[in-house]
């Protein structure tokens, strides 16, 4: 009984979180359609993935809005949308990731069987939406959808590294935008990340310091892109706590 209640509570919380994610994406996409200015972190991501508006992009994102606003949007409906948009828009050899992963440009999608409507991989909602936006946004443009996603990931990794590093040093974080030119992270969004990290970690103690240091070391040493260099490699100040401590 207790386990069932906990599962139901967790599932309800997850459903609420997913609904909030979908709502935020739709608002950002609709703002892009209106050709407004991106302000929030989600808007920066959506605008960056889509790039300048075109008729084909607008048609693709209108399909996305329709699916999200349907009565019962599901993982399978987002998967089908991503596949359809990729098949329509990705024609050149640079962007064949959709074909390689059968409509799933990111490895995360492999957690979803062909005939499944649900999945234990809870990143799929946002990942399918990201895929759809990237497929539409990079079509007929001189940029790869995977390279664009890599840039988005690396900017966020750098922002979180700076935030964790500053908490370890008990110092105010440097703005990531002062370290490098960014496309997806603004000074305000980097500050928001730092505030959340500092708030979540709370007051420093030995155990928290050790755990945070392990996390920062993992972020720095993790090979996300098959041994390719990353933004964080060019900014030792993002992990300067290690140099000052050792």
N, C-alpha and C positions, 0 to 999 in steps of 0.2 A: 504493500500500500504506500509506504513512504517513498520507495523508489519510483513508483508510478507517479506520485504527486510531484516529486522533484523533476522527473522527465517532462511532465506536462508543463511545469513552470518554466523549465529551460526552453522547451519548444515554443511556448507562448512568447517568451522573451526574444527568442530567435526570430519568430515570425514578425514581431513588432519591429525588430532591427532591420529585417529585410524590407519591410514596407517603407520604413524611413529612408533606406538607401534608394529604393525605386522612386519615391517621391522627390528626393533630392536630385536624382538624375534627370527626371522629367522636367523639373523646374529649370535646371541648367540648360537642357536641350532647347526648351521653349525660349529661353533667354537668348541662346545662340541664334535661333530662327528669327528673333526680333532684331538681330544684329546689335545687341546691347553690349555693354562692357562687362567682362568677367571680373568678379570680385572674390567669391569664396573659393576654397580649395577645390571643391568639386567642379565649379564653373571653370576654373583654370585648366583642370584636367580635360573636361569635355571640350572646351574651346581649342585647347592645344591638340587634342586627338583629331578633331574635325578639320581644323585649319579654316581658310577662307570659305565662305558659303558658295555653293554652286547648285544648280538645279538637281543634279543627281544626288548630291549629299543631302539636300533638303528632303528629297523623296525618301531616301533611306531612313533618316531620323524620324520622319513622320510615321513610318512603319513601326519604328521602335516605340514611339509614344503610344501608338494604337495598341501594341502588345502589352505595354506596361499598364495602360488604363483599362485593359480587359477585366472581366469579373474575377477570373482566377488565373492570373499570370503564373506560369510554372517554369521550372528549370528547363524542361524540354521545349517549351515555347520560345525561350530565349536562345536555346541552342539552335533551333531551326531558323530563327531570325538571323543569327550570326552566320550560319551556313549560307542562307539565301543572299544576304547582303554581300558576303565575300565572293560568292559565285558571280554576282552581278557586277561587282566593281573591280575585283582584283584580276587583271588580265595579264600583266607583264610577269616576267620570270623573277623579278626582284621580290615579289610578294606572293610566292607560292606556298607560304606556310599553311594557308587554309587547306590546300589540297594535301599537303604532307600530313596534317593532323586531322584529315577528314572534316574540315570545317571548324576545327578547334585550334586556333593559332598558338595557344599556350599549353604547355604540358599539363597544367592543372586540369584541363578538360578531360584528360584520359581517365579521370576518376568516375566519369559518367558513362555507363554502358550504353550501347546503341539503343536498346529498347527500354531504358529506364526513364521514369518521369521525376524521380527524386534521387538525391545523392547525399552521401555523408560529407562530401566536400563542400563546406559552406561558403567557400569563396566564389562558387560558380555564378551566383546572381550577378555580382559586380564584374566578374571576369568576362562573362558573356557580353555584358553591356559594353565593357571596354573593347572587346573584340569587334563588336558591331560598329562602334564609333571609329576605331582604327581602320577597319576595312573600308568604310565609307570615306574617311578623311584622307587616306593616303592614296586613293585611286587616282591615277593619271598625274601624280605628283612625284617630284624627285626626292622621295624619302621612303624608307622602308617602315612598314607598320611595326616590325619587331624592334628596329632601331629606335623608333619613337617611344615605344613602351620601355625600352631599356633606359632611355634618357630620363623618363618620368621616374622610374624605379631608383636610378642612381641619385637623382636630386633629392628624393625623399630619404634615401639611406644616408646621404651626407647631412641632411637636416637633423635626422634623429641622432646621428653620431655626435654632431656638435652639441646637441641638447644633453645627451648622456654625459659627454665629456665635461661640459660646464657644471653639471650636477656633482660629478666626482670632484671637481676642483672647487666646488662651492663658490662659483663665480657666475656672473651674468653671461649668457651665451652671446657669441659674436653672430651677427646676422649672416646667414649663408650667402646672401646676395652680395656681401662684401668680399667673399672668397672667390666667387665665380659668377659668370652670367648665367642666369637660370631662365627656363621657359615655363616651368610648372610651379615653382616655389617663389613666393614673394616675401618681402621682409615681414609683413604681417602674418602670413601663414607659417613662416619659420618660427616666429615668436609664439604663435599659437601652439605649435608642436612642442617647443621648449617648455611652455607653461604647463602643458598636459604632462610631459615627462617629469618635470620637477614636482608637480602636485601628486602624481601617482607614486613617486618614490618616497616623498615625504622627507622627514628628518633623517639625516645621514647617520648610520651606525656601521659597525664592522661587517655584519652579515650583508646588509644592503650594498655596501661598498664592494664587497667581494662579488656579489651577484651581478651588479651593474658593470663591474670591470670585466667579468666573464662575457657578458652580453656585448660590450663594446669590442672586446677582442674577437668575438665570433663574427660580428658585423664587418670588422676590418679584414679578417682573414678568410671569410667565406668566398668561395669561387662561384659567383652567380652566373657568369657568362662564359663558362668553359675557358678559364684562365686568361680572358681578355682583361686589359687594364680598365679601371673604373675611375669615376670622378674622385672618390675618396682617396685613391692612391696619390693624387696630385696635391692633397691638402693635409699634411701631417698635423696641422693644428687641430684637426677634427678628432685626433686621438692623442693630443699632447699630454694628457694625464699620465700615460705610461712612461714617457720620457722624463717627466718631472718626478715621478715616484720611484722609478728603478735606479 
